[in-house]
């Protein structure tokens, strides 16, 4: 299923994630999936993109500053049950964020199920940029979030399940 993922930066200090989740909970917005990483990995991707393209995306001083400052921030990616409401709320509270379409798939929690899905992506020649998910007790369902290069094509191959 195609859903909206919200990506935002938070200060990497105690309490910031609690403030965000409290804000969402106060608006009765449920977090269905979340991943958190320090933003330095994101900035490292910018450095790598610059190297591949041979184009400077920012000045050398900006790169040095971004690399140093990025450890002070966390990159949060989340999928919520009410993305439009969450986006409006984040705008209202002046959060720095972006949103994009991703594919979410409910997977049975047993060996080989994740393999079936990743093989389908490969068979259809759809690259996966990143993935994160949840786990449950054995036999339960897990929600995995995939960010493929072609969201529409990926959603089509999983519309009837995997």
C-alpha positions in Angstrom: 0.0 0.0 0.0 1.3 3.5 -0.8 1.5 5.7 2.3 3.1 8.9 3.3 6.4 9.0 5.1 7.4 12.1 7.1 11.1 12.8 7.5 12.2 15.4 10.0 15.2 16.6 11.9 15.2 16.8 15.7 17.9 18.0 18.0 19.8 15.0 19.3 19.2 15.8 23.0 17.1 14.1 25.7 13.4 14.9 25.5 13.1 16.0 21.9 11.6 12.7 20.7 9.2 12.8 23.7 8.0 16.2 22.7 7.4 15.1 19.1 5.5 11.9 20.1 3.5 13.9 22.8 2.5 16.4 20.1 1.3 13.6 17.8 -0.4 11.7 20.6 -2.2 14.9 21.7 -3.7 15.1 18.2 -4.7 11.4 18.4 -2.2 10.5 15.7 -0.8 6.9 15.9 2.8 6.1 14.8 2.7 3.0 12.7 6.4 2.8 12.0 9.5 4.9 12.9 13.2 4.8 12.4 15.8 7.1 13.9 19.4 7.7 12.9 21.8 10.4 13.7 21.8 12.9 10.8 25.5 12.5 10.1 24.7 9.4 8.0 22.3 11.7 5.9 25.1 14.3 5.5 27.5 11.5 4.6 25.2 10.6 1.7 25.4 14.2 0.5 29.2 13.9 0.5 28.9 10.7 -1.5 26.4 12.3 -4.0 28.8 15.1 -4.5 31.7 12.7 -5.2 29.6 10.7 -7.7 28.4 13.7 -9.6 31.6 15.8 -9.3 29.3 18.7 -8.7 29.6 20.8 -5.5 26.3 20.9 -3.8 27.6 23.4 -1.2 30.8 25.2 -0.4 33.6 23.3 1.3 33.0 25.4 4.4 29.4 24.4 4.4 30.3 20.7 4.1 32.6 20.9 7.1 30.0 22.8 9.1 27.2 20.3 8.1 29.4 17.3 9.0 30.2 18.8 12.4 26.7 20.0 13.2 24.9 16.9 11.8 25.8 14.9 14.9 23.7 17.3 16.9 20.6 16.2 15.0 18.6 13.0 14.4 16.9 12.1 11.2 13.4 10.7 12.1 11.3 8.9 9.5 7.8 7.9 10.4 4.6 6.6 9.0 1.4 7.7 10.9 -2.2 6.9 10.5 -3.2 10.5 9.8 -0.4 12.0 7.7 -2.3 15.1 6.5 -3.2 16.0 10.1 0.4 15.3 11.2 1.8 17.5 8.4 -0.5 20.4 9.4 0.6 20.1 13.0 4.3 19.9 12.2 3.9 23.0 10.0 2.1 24.8 12.8 4.8 24.0 15.2 7.6 25.0 12.8 9.3 21.6 12.5 11.7 21.2 9.6 10.3 18.2 7.7 9.6 16.6 4.3 7.2 14.0 3.1 7.2 11.4 0.4 5.4 8.3 -0.8 6.6 4.9 0.4 5.3 1.4 0.1 4.2 -0.4 3.3 3.6 -4.2 3.5 2.2 -6.3 6.3 4.4 -9.4 6.6 3.8 -12.5 8.6 6.6 -12.9 11.1 8.2 -16.2 10.1 11.4 -17.2 8.3 11.5 -16.5 4.6 8.6 -14.0 4.4 10.9 -11.0 4.0 12.8 -12.9 1.4 9.7 -13.3 -0.7 9.2 -9.6 -0.8 12.8 -8.6 -1.5 13.0 -11.1 -4.3 9.9 -9.7 -5.9 11.5 -6.2 -5.9 14.6 -7.7 -7.5 12.6 -9.7 -10.1 10.8 -6.5 -11.1 14.2 -4.6 -11.2 13.0 -2.1 -8.5 15.8 -0.9 -6.3 15.1 -0.4 -2.6 16.7 2.8 -1.2 16.0 1.9 2.4 13.7 -0.2 4.5 12.6 -0.4 8.1 10.0 -2.3 10.0 8.5 -3.7 13.1 8.3 -7.1 14.6 5.7 -8.9 16.5 5.3 -12.3 18.2 5.8 -15.3 15.9 2.8 -15.7 13.6 1.7 -12.1 14.0 1.9 -9.4 11.4 4.8 -7.0 11.0 4.7 -3.7 9.1 7.7 -2.9 6.9 8.2 0.4 5.1 10.1 0.3 1.8 11.4 3.3 -0.1 11.8 2.0 -3.6 13.0 4.1 -6.5 9.6 3.5 -8.3 6.8 3.6 -5.7 4.0 3.2 -8.2 5.4 0.1 -9.8 6.3 -1.4 -6.4 2.8 -0.8 -5.1 1.3 -2.6 -8.1 3.3 -5.8 -7.6 2.1 -6.0 -4.0 -1.5 -4.8 -4.4 -2.8 -8.3 -3.9 -0.3 -9.3 -1.2 3.0 -10.9 -1.6 
